[in-house]
Amino acid sequence: METEIHVPVGSPAIRKFPIFVDEHNVTEGAMQLIQELRPRWDPNLIRTKLFTDGTTNKLVGCYVEDCLEDVVLVRVYGNKTELIVDRDNELKSFQVLHANGCAPRLYCSFQNGICYEFIQGRALDTQDVRDPVLLRWVRSPFGLTAHIHCRGSFGEQVK
């Protein structure tokens, strides 16, 4: 049975831009998206940071000078990743998780990616996930996701 993901009532609509970002020139495409998302930002003051740890996607953070309170992440999907990831369900999942306090705000989608809010933090490493104190602390928000239900899951009949 296929699971349906239902976005909570009142969730903001996802803006969609007919923009294609070249994965070999992510910064230029990100700047084009930022002009749409943050029209008041002075283009001369916008800074970018390219994150290079990803294996399939390209990710760039955009912000104004030293103001890190409002950073927009631009994720450009890797070539052919749509063959393994259902992008519509990904967007719906993002909205459901955000509505339940488990994901950042999704600003928009574009032809080959999404833009979303940056939340300060760091990735856990192998030592972190073995630390019982940290693990207990991390489990609390992840435990919340177990209580987010989709129609068609947990034996509920889809009509």
N, C-alpha and C positions, 0 to 999 in steps of 0.2 A: 504494500500500500504506500502510495506517495504521501509524504508529509507536506501539508500546506503551512506556509508561514504567513501569519496575519499581523500586519503592522498595527500597533495600538491606535485606537481612535484618538484624534488630536495630534498625532505626530506630524511634524511639518513635512510638506511635500519636498521631494528631492529635486533641486534644480538640475536641469540637464542642458549641457552646452554642446553644440555641434562642432567641437574642437578635437582634433587629433594631435597628440603630442608625439613627436619623433623620439623614440627611445634612445637615440644617439645624441639628442640635443634636448634633454629633459628641461634644463633651466629656461631655455627660450619659451617652450610651451607652458611651463609653470608661470612665467611672467604674464603670458597672455591670459591665463586663467585668473591670476591675481587681479588683473585689471577689471575683470568681471565681478569677482567676489569682494574685493576691497578697493572700490573706485576712488576712495578718498586718500589712499596711500600714495605718497609722492614716489613715482617710479625711480627717482634718483636716490632715494633713501632705502629702497628695498634691498635686502640682503638674502642670500640663499645658502643653504648648506645641503650638499649632496650626501646622502647616507649610502654607504657602499657595502653593507653587510648582507643585503638581500641576495637570494639566489635566482629568482625569476623576475621579480618586480623591480622597478626603479623608484626611488623615493627621494624627494627633495623637500626641505622645509623652507618656507618663505616668511619673512618678518621684516619689520621696519627697524633699521639700525640696531640699537641695543635693547629694544622693547620686546622681551620674550614672553610677555603676557598674552600676546595674540600671534601665535605661530600657526600657519596653515600648512598642512602636509599634503603634497601632491604625489599620489601613487600612480605610476604608469604600469599597467599590466604587462607582464612578459609576453613575448610572442607565442601565440597559440595556447596560452593558459586557459582560455575560455573553453577549451576542449575538456578540461578536468574540473573546472570551477563554474558552477551555475551563477553567473553574475547577477541575475535578478534576485535569486535567493540570498546571495551575499549582501546585497543592498538591504533587503528586507530584514535579514538577521542583524545587520548593523543597527538598523532603526529599533528593532525590538530590544537589543542589548542596551542601546543608549537610553531608551525609555525606562529601563530597569536599573540604570546607574552602573552599567557594566561595560560601557564603551564610550569613546568620545563622540562628539557631534559630527554628523556627516553633512558637509556643506553642499556638495554637488557631485554629479557624475559627468563624465565627458566620454567621447567615443571609445577611448582605451584606458580609462582609469577613473579614479575618484579623488576628491579633496575632502579632508577632514581635520578636525581640531587636534592639535598637539597637546598631550598631557605629559607633564614633567615626570620623569622616572628613569629607571634603568632596567635593562633586561636581566633576568636571573641567570646565573651560571650554574654549572653542575654542583658546585659547593653549596650555593644558596638553597637549592632544592633538597639538599640533605640536612639542612639545619632545622631541627624540630621546632624551634621557636619561630623562625621565619615562616616555615611551612604552615604552622597553625594560623599565623597572621594572614598569609596569602589565601588560605582555604576559605576564609569567610566570604569574600566577594565571589569566589568561584562557586561556593556552595549555593549562593543565590541563583546562579544560572541553572541549577538543577530544578528549580521551581518555576522556570519559565516554560510554559507549555505551548505546543503548537497543535493546531487541529490535526487529528490523524495520529497523534502520538499517545502513548500510555493507554492504548486500547479504545480511545474515543473514536466513534464512528464519524467519518467524514460524510457530510450530506451533499 
